[in-house]
Amino acid sequence: MKTKMKEEILEAAFADKEALQQIRAETSGTVQPRYAPLTSPLFDIDRVWRLMEGAIDVHVHSGPDAYNTRVYDDMEMAIQACTAGMKALVFKCQSIPNSRSVYFVQKDIDRWAAERSKKRLDVFGGVVLNYSVGGLNPEAVNVSYKVGGKFVWLPNLDASFHHKVMGIPGGIEVLDENDRVVPPLKEILALIVEGDMVLSLCHQSTKERFSIIDEAKKMGVKRIEVCHPNQITAKMTLEQMKIAAERGAFISFSCTGFRSLQWSWDEFMQATRVVGYDRLITSTDCGNVEFPSPLEAMRLLITGMLKRGMADKDVARIVKDNPSALLC
């Protein structure tokens, strides 16, 4: 009589060995709640809310936007942030300057906060130097500043390096054939110095970023941000981030990549050791219809840092002190 063989069923939980090792490492030493002592503490969520109070998100995308579908408009995002007690938001619009609209949002959120006894939320905007505003157009910077613009973002989707990464011809050049900053950009840097604005390096190459940082510092620019160097279209190594920080830039890690969420906790925690806490910022870069809201993304960032053992004071440096130094 033949013995019936047991049917083998794939256990998918064991199929991805790398993922299994990672989750075991992340939960090493923990005890499941049903077996834990009655006094075993849970994660203190109040730490997150305390760190949310006074936090600054230097990179959010609101709608309407000519390039992407956005979930919330400026005022809706401002209300969410104000409700959580955040200190400031920086609205970034890739297609048109938003300096003037931010003026009205500030008036409305001030009124909204006063009526509900909430702390003031500061909102900022500026201009992204894409083709839609004439590229490296000093007059676009001039006009943006005169109606309250704080940020000057170099080209992102229209940057020549972004085009190269995406396999698209053309794009806006920021350096000449001798790797020197092109004259229109030098004129823009002079305006940034005069107005004490923030220079944000977007989808430029590492070589371009180093050259622009050096020229900007030589001309007297005080506030420089290297935007999402963890994103594939603007990727830098940790050592390159360290060099940029040593030359005077803040390094701003963001949640999102190009059309997808993109965040490596391993890379970020390494950056805290290589770059150091004093020059790191986290921003959400959220607002796209496929991403969580900026408020939720900020909560997840703060929670992730705390869960990985980061001290509250170090989280505060990254989400409060450093972005405040960039802005103020």
C-alpha positions in Angstrom: 0.0 0.0 0.0 1.5 3.3 -1.1 1.8 6.1 1.4 0.1 9.3 0.3 2.7 12.2 0.1 1.9 15.4 1.9 1.2 18.3 -0.4 4.0 20.9 -0.2 2.6 24.4 0.0 4.8 27.4 -0.5 5.1 29.5 2.6 5.6 33.0 1.2 6.6 34.3 4.6 9.9 32.5 4.2 10.4 33.1 0.5 12.2 36.5 0.7 15.2 35.7 2.9 16.6 39.2 2.8 13.3 40.8 3.9 12.9 38.2 6.6 16.4 38.9 8.0 15.6 42.6 8.0 12.4 42.3 10.0 14.0 39.9 12.4 16.8 42.5 13.0 14.4 45.3 13.4 12.3 43.5 16.0 15.2 41.7 17.7 14.7 41.4 21.4 11.1 42.5 21.4 8.4 40.5 23.2 4.9 40.0 21.7 2.2 41.8 23.7 0.4 38.7 24.8 3.6 37.4 26.6 4.8 40.8 27.9 4.7 41.8 31.5 1.7 44.0 32.4 4.1 46.9 33.0 5.9 46.6 29.7 5.8 50.1 28.1 4.5 50.7 24.6 6.0 53.3 22.2 5.3 56.8 23.6 3.4 58.5 20.8 3.3 61.7 22.8 7.0 62.1 21.9 6.0 62.3 18.3 3.3 65.0 19.0 5.7 67.0 21.0 8.3 67.0 18.2 5.5 67.8 15.6 5.0 71.0 17.6 7.3 73.6 16.1 8.4 71.3 13.2 9.1 72.8 9.8 8.5 71.2 6.4 10.6 73.0 3.8 9.2 71.2 0.8 5.5 70.6 0.2 3.6 70.5 -3.1 0.0 72.0 -3.1 -2.5 72.4 -5.9 -3.5 73.3 -8.4 -0.3 72.6 -10.3 0.1 72.5 -14.1 2.5 69.5 -13.9 1.0 67.1 -11.3 -2.3 66.3 -9.6 -2.2 67.5 -6.0 -4.4 66.4 -3.2 -4.7 69.6 -1.2 -4.5 73.3 -1.9 -2.3 75.7 0.2 -4.9 76.5 2.8 -5.9 72.9 3.4 -2.3 72.0 4.0 -1.8 75.0 6.2 -4.8 74.1 8.4 -3.5 70.5 8.8 0.0 71.8 9.9 -1.5 74.5 12.1 -3.7 71.9 13.9 -0.6 69.9 14.7 1.2 72.9 16.0 3.9 73.0 13.3 5.9 76.2 12.9 6.2 76.6 9.1 5.6 75.2 5.7 7.4 76.0 2.4 5.1 75.6 -0.6 7.0 74.7 -3.8 5.2 75.0 -7.2 7.1 73.7 -10.1 5.1 75.5 -12.8 4.5 79.0 -11.6 5.8 81.4 -8.8 3.6 81.1 -5.7 5.0 84.1 -3.8 1.8 86.2 -4.2 -0.6 83.4 -3.3 1.3 82.6 -0.1 0.7 86.2 1.0 -3.1 85.5 1.0 -2.6 82.0 2.6 -0.7 83.7 5.5 -3.5 86.2 6.1 -6.2 83.4 6.1 -4.2 81.0 8.3 -3.5 83.8 10.8 -7.2 84.4 11.0 -8.0 80.7 11.2 -5.4 80.2 14.0 -6.5 83.2 16.0 -10.2 82.1 15.9 -9.2 78.7 17.4 -6.4 79.9 19.8 -3.8 78.0 17.7 -0.1 79.0 17.4 0.9 81.0 14.3 2.0 79.0 11.3 4.4 80.8 8.9 4.1 80.0 5.2 6.7 80.6 2.6 7.0 80.4 -1.2 9.2 81.4 -4.1 10.0 80.6 -7.7 11.3 77.4 -9.4 13.4 78.4 -12.4 11.9 76.1 -14.9 11.1 76.9 -18.5 7.6 78.1 -17.5 9.2 81.2 -15.9 11.9 81.7 -18.5 14.5 79.4 -16.9 17.5 81.2 -15.3 15.5 84.4 -15.4 16.7 87.1 -13.0 13.5 89.1 -13.5 11.5 86.2 -12.3 13.5 86.1 -9.1 13.2 89.9 -8.8 9.4 89.8 -9.1 9.1 86.8 -6.8 11.1 88.6 -4.1 9.1 91.8 -4.3 5.8 90.1 -3.5 7.3 88.1 -0.6 9.2 85.2 -2.2 11.8 83.5 0.1 13.0 80.6 -1.9 14.8 80.4 -5.3 14.8 76.8 -6.6 17.1 76.0 -9.5 15.5 74.1 -12.3 14.2 70.6 -11.4 12.2 68.9 -14.2 13.8 71.2 -16.8 17.3 70.9 -15.5 19.8 69.6 -18.1 21.0 66.9 -15.7 17.4 65.8 -15.0 16.9 65.5 -18.8 20.1 63.5 -19.1 19.1 61.1 -16.3 15.6 60.6 -17.9 17.1 60.2 -21.5 15.5 63.5 -22.7 17.5 66.0 -24.9 18.0 69.6 -23.9 17.4 71.2 -20.5 18.6 74.3 -18.7 22.4 74.5 -18.3 23.8 76.0 -15.1 27.5 75.7 -15.9 29.4 76.7 -19.1 31.9 74.6 -21.0 34.6 75.5 -18.4 32.4 74.4 -15.5 31.8 78.0 -14.4 28.5 79.3 -13.3 26.7 80.8 -16.3 26.2 84.7 -16.2 22.4 84.6 -15.7 22.8 82.4 -12.6 25.5 84.7 -11.3 23.1 87.6 -11.6 20.5 85.5 -9.8 23.0 84.7 -7.0 23.6 88.4 -6.5 19.8 88.9 -6.1 19.7 86.1 -3.6 22.4 87.9 -1.6 20.6 91.2 -1.8 17.3 89.7 -0.6 18.8 87.2 1.8 16.8 84.5 0.1 17.3 80.7 0.2 19.1 79.1 -2.7 17.8 75.5 -3.3 19.8 73.2 -5.6 17.3 70.8 -7.2 18.0 68.3 -9.9 21.6 69.4 -10.7 24.5 67.0 -11.0 27.0 66.7 -8.1 29.6 68.6 -10.1 27.1 71.4 -10.7 26.1 71.5 -7.1 29.7 71.8 -5.9 30.5 74.6 -8.4 27.3 76.5 -7.5 27.8 76.2 -3.8 31.4 77.5 -4.0 30.3 80.5 -6.2 27.3 81.2 -4.0 29.4 81.3 -0.8 32.0 83.4 -2.5 29.3 85.9 -3.5 27.8 85.9 0.0 24.8 83.7 -0.2 24.0 82.6 3.4 21.2 80.1 3.0 21.8 77.1 0.8 19.8 73.8 0.6 20.8 70.7 -1.3 17.4 69.3 -2.2 16.6 65.5 -2.0 20.1 64.1 -2.6 18.5 60.7 -1.8 16.3 60.9 -4.9 17.4 59.0 -8.0 17.2 62.0 -10.3 19.5 64.0 -7.9 21.5 61.3 -6.2 24.6 61.9 -4.2 26.8 59.6 -2.2 27.0 60.1 1.6 30.6 61.4 1.2 29.5 63.9 -1.4 26.7 65.1 0.9 29.3 65.6 3.6 31.4 67.7 1.3 28.4 69.9 0.4 27.6 70.3 4.1 31.2 71.2 4.9 31.0 73.9 2.2 28.0 75.5 3.8 24.8 73.7 2.6 22.0 72.0 4.5 21.3 68.5 3.2 17.6 68.0 2.8 16.4 64.3 2.7 12.9 64.0 1.3 10.3 61.2 1.4 9.6 61.0 -2.3 11.5 60.0 -5.4 10.5 60.6 -9.0 6.9 59.5 -9.1 7.2 57.1 -6.1 7.9 57.1 -2.4 11.6 56.6 -1.9 13.2 56.5 1.5 16.0 54.4 2.9 16.3 54.4 6.6 19.7 52.7 6.4 21.0 55.5 4.2 19.5 58.2 6.4 20.9 56.8 9.6 24.3 56.5 7.9 23.9 60.2 6.9 23.5 61.2 10.6 26.9 59.7 11.2 28.7 60.8 8.0 27.1 64.3 7.5 26.2 65.0 11.1 23.0 66.2 12.8 23.8 69.9 12.4 23.5 70.0 8.6 20.6 67.5 8.0 17.0 68.4 7.3 14.0 66.1 6.6 11.3 67.3 4.3 8.3 65.5 2.9 8.2 66.6 -0.7 4.6 65.3 -0.5 1.3 66.5 -2.0 1.1 64.3 -5.0 -2.1 62.3 -5.3 -0.1 59.0 -4.8 1.7 60.0 -1.6 0.5 60.5 2.0 -0.3 64.0 3.1 2.7 66.2 4.2 1.4 66.1 7.7 1.2 62.3 7.8 4.6 62.0 6.1 6.2 64.2 8.7 4.6 62.1 11.5 6.1 59.0 9.9 9.5 60.6 9.6 9.6 61.6 13.2 8.3 58.2 14.4 10.9 56.4 12.3 13.7 58.4 13.8 12.5 57.8 17.3 11.9 54.1 16.7 15.5 53.8 15.5 16.9 55.1 18.8 17.5 58.7 17.9 17.3 61.1 20.9 14.5 63.6 20.9 17.0 66.5 20.9 18.6 65.2 17.7 15.2 64.7 16.0 14.4 68.3 17.0 17.6 69.5 15.4 16.6 67.9 12.1 12.9 68.9 12.0 13.0 72.2 13.9 16.4 73.8 14.5 18.1 73.2 11.1 15.1 74.2 8.9 14.6 77.3 11.1 18.3 78.2 10.5 17.8 77.8 6.8 14.7 80.0 6.8 15.6 82.6 9.4 
